[in-house]
Amino acid sequence: MTDTLTALGASVASVLPELIEIRRDLHAHPELSRQETRTTGIVAARLEQAGIRVRRLPGTGLVADLGADSPAYRVALRADMDALPVQEQTGLPFASVTDGVTHACGHDVHVTALLGALLALKEQEQALLERGTAVRAIFQAAEEVIPGGALEAIADGVMEGVDAIFAVHCDPSLDVGQVGLREGPITAACDHLRVHLSGRGGHTSRPQLTEDLTYALAKVVTDVPAALSRRLDPRAGAALVWGTVRAGTASNVIPSTGECSGTLRMLDANAWLSVGPLLDEIVQGVVAPYGVEARLERVKGVPPVVNQADAIDALRFACLGTGLQIAPTVQSLGGEDYSWYLAHAPGAMARLGTRTPGGRSYDLHQGDVIVDEDAIGCGARLLASVVVAHTVKAGGDIIDIRTGAHE
């Protein structure tokens, strides 16, 4: 296994300059969710040039396959492709040329890392064939919208015959060369919420003759999160945070309609599955004293990503075999539609360090985020190597790369 990992690393190194150029091109031309036509075309063309089988998904996105046609074991690798509606503020020479759109979450890095992994694995395809192993790469659209493009890809059959699946996600809190691993849940469940209020408006000089919607809306914003925190088990890790509050157009008029919207994030999947009726009960109880009518809209999002123990073991061996440093990481309140794939096959998501050592830490989803491009090679090596590591583990012949001892 060690020789194969070394060969994969050399293959990634040989194409890294090309991967960086592709990443810069994708970064300069970001595409929003379900609009990733150009990105899909660039990736498909490069894979087909390498002799890798490609199938376009409906709309945007693609699936690529290599290795055995009727495998004993199939490992899937996934990357998301879409950008965010955020204005870039980096000043980079390859900054986004599309006003108001940028790759502020690092999906351009995910795409090129997976592309590099496939090109490296293609050079080792004979070894995959000898082991009866197949690799499936899923370049997925629309991760940034709830409930996520993963569901559409799965409906199109991308998980059929898959035995395990892996992915990476950029993490600007970790240095490049570091990989954050965590067994168990690593992300949170996430929903979008909107509360619509309606009532009898009027003049602010006579609030007693109205249903003071603005005041009621303010109570929803403050009291619903507070009540939820007392009705749920604190171990559920619920966080309800509002992003928009809208009501009225004049300072002396009580409006007849208003709304607030935000996200509900939860660390515990079971609490997430059962929280709907409680949310509605709390909202109705908060607005009742003010006579307004409330309507709660909940767009159910994604469950937590739960990393499986064997998959984390494979990522650990892949890190050790490729010189990547393993770093501890915590469960975050971020949501990820990668979780839907894990309902069909065991797997894991690793956090890929993107911070230049000694450099600034950025926050994802901000217009100024800059990644160290060495992370592309690190991600490609990790994704290519975990195929080998997990296949060996599935065959029951794990070798400790550090000592050479059989496990």
C-alpha positions, -999 to +999 in steps of 0.1 A: +000+000+000+028+024+008+043+021-028+008+029-042+004+060-020+038+072-030+030+068-066-003+087-062+015+115-045+039+118-073+011+118-099-007+146-080+026+166-079+030+163-116-004+178-124-005+204-096+005+234-117-024+225-141-048+221-112-039+255-098-045+271-132-079+253-135-088+264-100-079+301-108-101+299-139-130+285-119-125+311-093-126+339-118-158+325-133-179+314-104-214+300-110-244+300-086-263+269-076-278+250-106-260+273-129-226+255-129-227+249-167-192+262-175-177+245-145-193+211-155-179+215-190-144+222-179-142+193-156-159+169-180-135+179-208-104+173-187-116+139-175-126+127-209-092+138-222-076+115-195-098+086-207-121+086-177-158+077-182-181+107-177-219+110-174-235+144-171-262+148-145-295+165-154-290+202-153-255+206-140-229+184-124-214+151-135-204+116-124-171+100-134-161+064-131-129+044-134-116+010-123-135-023-125-168-024-144-182-050-120-163-042-088-160-061-056-158-027-039-167+009-051-155+040-034-172+073-041-156+108-038-177+139-038-170+176-045-195+205-047-193+230-075-214+261-068-204+296-057-221+321-034-240+353-040-212+373-023-191+402-036-154+393-038-130+416-020-097+398-022-080+419-049-065+387-064-054+388-100-078+359-107-107+374-086-143+368-098-153+387-129-189+380-121-204+409-100-218+397-067-207+361-071-176+344-057-162+311-044-162+322-008-167+286+005-138+270-014-158+248-037-133+257-065-107+240-044-129+210-038-135+206-075-098+208-085-087+186-056-111+158-067-101+163-104-065+159-093-073+128-073-090+112-104-061+120-127-037+104-102-060+073-097-063+069-135-025+063-136-030+036-110-061+021-127-044-012-134-038-017-096-075-009-090-086-034-116-064-061-101-081-055-067-116-054-083-120-018-071-139+010-088-139+048-081-169+070-086-164+108-085-195+130-079-192+166-090-224+179-074-244+211-081-262+233-056-247+225-022-254+260-010-292+258-012-314+239+011-321+210+010-292+207-014-283+193-048-271+160-032-307+148-032-311+153-070-278+135-076-288+106-055-322+105-072-302+101-105-285+070-092-251+082-082-250+061-050-261+028-067-234+002-059-214+025-037-198+009-007-182+040+009-180+077+002-155+105+011-152+142+008-132+172+020-142+207+030-120+237+032-112+249+067-093+282+070-087+277+107-063+249+099-029+253+082-024+239+048-011+204+052-033+197+081-065+176+079-092+178+106-107+144+115-135+136+138-154+104+143-192+109+147-211+141+139-190+169+124-217+193+112-252+202+123-287+199+110-299+232+094-333+245+084-345+278+070-373+295+090-397+323+081-424+338+103-451+358+086-473+381+107-505+398+097-529+421+116-548+453+117-525+482+112-530+519+120-515+551+133-488+549+159-507+575+180-535+549+185-518+515+191-547+504+212-569+504+181-545+482+161-529+448+164-494+461+169-476+439+145-442+456+147-441+451+185-452+415+180-425+409+154-399+422+178-412+397+204-409+369+179-373+378+172-363+379+209-387+355+226-389+325+202-352+317+205-353+322+242-384+299+247-369+273+224-338+271+245-359+263+275-382+237+258-354+217+242-327+195+259-296+218+260-276+188+246-295+193+213-273+223+207-301+244+191-293+278+177-320+299+161-306+331+146-325+356+125-310+371+093-338+394+081-365+414+098-390+434+077-420+454+086-434+488+076-424+517+054-431+548+076-422+557+111-457+568+121-476+538+107-481+504+123-480+480+093-504+452+086-478+427+075-442+418+085-418+389+086-385+376+099-364+348+085-334+329+098-318+295+103-323+269+130-292+247+135-291+217+158-263+193+168-287+165+176-304+147+147-333+132+168-342+166+183-341+181+147-365+155+135-391+163+162-388+200+167-414+212+141-446+211+162-428+227+192-416+256+170-451+263+158-465+261+194-439+286+206-445+311+178-483+310+183-478+315+220-455+345+216-478+364+193-511+355+210-513+385+234-510+410+205-539+396+184-519+392+152-519+361+131-486+341+126-477+316+100-445+296+103-427+283+073-400+258+079-379+246+049-364+214+063-327+213+054-300+188+060-292+163+089-258+163+105-229+147+087-219+117+109-185+103+102-182+065+104-154+051+125-139+028+097-140+057+073-121+079+097-096+051+101-090+051+064-086+088+062-061+086+091-040+060+072-042+081+041-029+111+059+000+091+074+009+077+041+009+110+023+026+132+049-005+151+059-008+162+095-039+150+114-055+177+135-084+174+160-116+192+150-149+199+166-185+196+155-197+228+139-232+243+135-226+245+097-249+225+075-237+203+047-259+183+022-231+157+020-251+142+049-276+128+025-250+106+009-243+090+042-279+077+044-269+054+014-233+043+023-209+048+052-182+074+048-167+106+062-159+142+055-125+156+064-116+192+070-089+205+046-065+231+060-063+262+037-044+287+059-009+297+050+012+288+081+017+319+102-009+338+080-043+352+086-073+331+095-103+338+073-140+331+077-158+312+050-187+328+032-170+362+033-158+381+003-122+385+015-114+348+020-081+336+005-069+300+004-034+287+002-033+270-031-011+242-018-043+229-003-053+217-038-025+192-038-031+182-003-068+175-010-060+156-042-035+133-024-059+127+005-089+118-018-068+096-040-051+078-011-082+072+009-095+050-019-065+027-015-066+029+023-103+021+026-101-006+000-073-023+019-092-019+051-123-034+036-102-064+026-091-069+062-054-063+056-046-029+072-010-021+075+002+006+099+021+029+076+042+041+105+055+007+117+048-017+088+028-039+113-004-056+102-035-046+121 
